[in-house]
């Protein structure tokens, strides 16, 4: 009874045209048919396609259900049949042609779902659309129809893009301006989509709307977050998309798509009309095509420049490019391919400080004087600053946008080298005349030698210029053990430092040889106690030095004197020593005394050292009894019995005479005795002794009778040796 009453109530309600949304009876809880159409109202644009879905659920009977569509101009007005899924003659005559042409059609989506489709909706199609389902239920319950309102508005969407420039330089901005408008008669919304087409493929850059939201294409997400793509909403429907810091990858044909949307019940956004317009093709010109670098000198229009030492070198590097303001430049000056100074794109200037000391150039500076203008200055140039100068420019483009600073993402867009400017640093070299003269010439060995190197007729020696001298010696053939080749003695450098050659170092340290500057333009060489090995040819070389911009001295010229020969008639000293027995020891216990007299030739003032030597026989070993040094220091030889040293005396008895005395002679003292004398000359100022020559005296014998025996054989040998 409850089901029957519920069904009757539903039928009565349906006849009254009341839509029953619930398919359940309040008390019985049994299933009831439910028919639903798309939630509305539906706002659509004239001339655009329209689709209205209808489905039925909780029904009885066959699985596949049939549907009928009707329209009424107002909610309670008369209904006009549109189309049916089972009756081909169902359509009203006013709509039959449109149904026959396919402009109006119904498409089954499932057994219980269909879609009414209008290919091009007309303004007269506005109204209330009814979807009904004939009953196949055993018991009539629920609702068998549903309605939705369709509102048709005129197509007022207008998309008017502004053509971007066909070519833009790399690093510049591309502004894509698009005007999207519509006449607002219903609550509709707009969106704007910018896309780029390369070849046959197209990709979205950015979508703005329909409710103020922004959607970015996957390839542009990072760039958008960096600020490299900026949306600039304007007034009166004007929207601008700015692609900053364009690169060659931004080449393409740009399009603007305006779309009108409706927000339907249930939160679903529906596109009701769109219009896509081509904005124009943009080609991004690579920086390398327009980047130009030129080097010039403010003081000369020539490709070469001549300077004198101490001058300031000034060169300009001029950079031009179509997109110069958008570029970050790294500017480097090079000379002969070697970096001198660099201004980084941040503006920091870095000088090349790794140059070796002998290759240091003048003090370099680099500054930007204007956009694209960079000035190199080198103060206090020297010969090291000459060379082929070029300016190298590396142009960088920032990948990110200005608002984010690019996140430090830069790429080098181009690199260019300028023309070459040849810089030559010349100076008039100092000139002078040298003369090498003897001040003191040695007449014999051990004399003083003094030579003077005179510098005269000096011209073009700049203020602060200095002179240095080097002395060289070439020995005479056969005089020295060294081959007759030139070798250095020593020098006085530009700072006045004395530098001795290794072979003369000891003589200079002792003061036996000296180099000095006695006058501003006169240098001397002195040799105390000149030796035969010092004979030969002498030359002096004088060099001129000037100060560089860094305070270093640089040699600018050098001259050598004519050779001066130093020699004398070298007479070798000779020494003769005569030994004479002063007291004869004829018996044991007597005193033996011997004198040694020295005579010399070609020997000046000298000192003598004396060795008293002996041997038992002419064939036996030689023993040293005593020694006397040139400084009169007496020492006993190893052959002397320590207990008898008080019996031995060796003294200098006269200028050229020495005496040896042996007291208390014994049998063991019988032997031959003589003097071995060496002449020494003293070197000043070190006062060291130098050996001149040496000689041995004749031999004197101690002999006395013992047990009636004589040494006849030794006497005969002595006589024979003396005669020889």
Buried (B, 14 or more C-beta within 10 A) or exposed (E): EEEEEBBEBBBEEBEEEEEBEEBBBEEBEBBBBBBBBBEBBBBBBBBBEBEBBBBBBBBEEEEEBBBBBBBBEEEEEEBBBBBBBEEEEBBBEEBBEBBEEEBBBBEBEEEBBBBBBBBEBEEEBBBBBBBBBEBBBEBBBBBBBBBBBBBBBEBBBBBBBBEBEEEBBBBBBBBBBBBBBBEEEBEBBBBBBBBBBEEEEEEBBBBBBBEEEEEBBEEBEBBBBBBBBBBEEEEEBBBBBBBBBBBEEBBBBBBBBBBBBBBBEEEEBBEBBBBBBEBBBBEBBBBEEBBEBBBBBEEEEEEEBEBEBBBBBBBBBBBEBBBBEBBBBBBBBBBEEEBBBBBBBEEEBEBBEEBEEEEBBBBBBBEBEEEBEBBBBBBBBBBBBBBEBBBBBBBBBBBBBBEBEBBEBBEEBBBBEBEBBEBEBEBEEBEBEBEBEBEBBBEBBBBBBBBBBBBEEBEBBBEEBBBBBBBBBBBBEEBBEEEEEEBBBBBBBBEEEEBBBEEBEEBBEBEBBBBEBEEEBBBBBBBBBBBBEBBBBBBBBBBBBBBBBBEBBBEBBBBBBEBBEBBBEEEEBBBEBEBBBBBBBEEBEBBBBBBBBBEBEBBEEBBBBBBBBBBEEEEEEEBBBBBBBBEEEEEBBEBBEEEBEEBBBBBEEEEBBBBBBBBBBBEEBBBBBBBBBBBBBBBEEBEEBEEBBBBBBBBBBBBBEEEEEEBEEBEEBBEEEEEE
